[in-house]
Amino acid sequence: MIDHLRDGFGVDPVCRVLDLSPSTYFARKQRPKSDRRLRDAQLMLLVTAAWEDSGRTYGARRITRTLVRAGHRVARCTVERLMREPGIEGVIRGRRRRTTVPEPTAPACRTWSTAGSPPSVRTSCGWPT
């Protein structure tokens, strides 16, 4: 983020706004990549290739098995994490995942009506308005 803003504002003002010392920013820029990050970059290529070879149908379990058969040591949780970052997903068979999304035009619901209020009408959430 700082790299995008440093040309226009400079490092010191951006770090001041982010409540970060400039020496921390420069130390992070000079630090070599960690072993995990380097291995993740290699595995990401393998995971993507296995997913593409399967016709974009394999999930984390099958991709893990494919990579292990090919001679790579990789855990399923690692493959799950690597698939989650770019949003790679296997084909979902059977019932789809269902999430509840509130209707943006639905009226706000009250839990109880008072004695002097007009007759209640049931809404989408089931409570009288």
Disulfide bonds with the S-S distance in Angstrom:
Cys109-Cys125 1.83
